[in-house]
Amino acid sequence: MGYYTDFDFSNNEPEVIQAIESVSGYGESESGRYDDIKWYSWEDNIKAVSLQFPDKIIMISGEGEEQGDVWEAYARNGKLKILKAEVTIPDFDESMLK
């Protein structure tokens, strides 16, 4: 067993995509995307790739198998920040009723 995640890094430049594919251990993807994979070292791998391209911001997004596990990560020069999706429900106002 393990935890499956869909990863998308297609919005990066071709040489960055190639480097990500190389370090992922999953080989080349058709679209800059991997679906339903167990890539536990992705954070360290993306940090390493970002050191190869220190002036570029690398973006990767993911959606895990658990509901609500949606995120984007940004890396530059060995540093990584993960932004997790937040679901909010607006405050109710009776005037909303029609």
N, C-alpha and C positions, 0 to 999 in steps of 0.2 A: 504494500500500500504506500501511499504518499499523497502529497498535496499537488494537485494539478493547477496550472495557471496558463492563461493565454498571454503571450508577450508580443508587443508591437513596437518596433523600432524603425518603421518604414519611413518616417519623416526626416531621417538623417541623411547625410551625404553618402554616396556609394562606398567610398573608402572606409567610412565609419561603420556602415552596415557590414562590410566584408570583415572588418576586425571583430565586430561583435559575433558574427557567425563563426569565426575562427576560434574564439575563446569559449564559446558556449558549449562546445562538445557535441552539438547537434547538427553540425554541417551547414550547408547552404539552405536557405529558405527561398521559396519562390517569390515571396512578396515582402520580405523584411518583417516577417511575423512567424511566430511559433504558436501552435494551438495545442492545448492539453499536454503540457510537458512538466516535468519535475526538474527545475533548474534552480537548485538550492543555493548555488554560489553566485547567482546573478549579480548581487550587489558588489562583491569583490571583483567580479569580471568586468563590470561596467566601469568601476573606478580605475582598473588597470587600463582599459581601452581609453579612458579619458586622459590618462597620462601620455598616451601615444599622440593625442591631439589636444595639447594643453590649452589652445586658444579657442576651441570649439565647445559649445554647450551641447551635450548629448542628451537626447530625450528618449525615454522608454516608458511605455505604459503597460499596465497589467490588469487582468481580471481573474481573480481566483475562483475556485469552485464553490466557495461559500458566498451566500447572498450578501452583497454590500462590500465585498473585497475588491474594490476598484481603486486604482492609484495611478499616479504619474511620478516618474523620478527624473531628476535632472542632475547631470554630472559635468564637472569641469575640473581639469587639472588634479584629479585624484580625490575630489570632494563630491559627495552625493547628498541630495536632499530628496526625500520621498514625501509626496503630498497625497494624502488619502482623501477619497471622496467623502463628502458629508451630505447626508440626506436630511433635509429639514422640512417641517410642515409649518406653513405660515399660520400666524395667529388667526383665529376665527373672529369674524365680525358679522354680526347679524345682518348687516346691509348686503352681505354676499348672497343671501337667500333670495331667490327669484320666484 
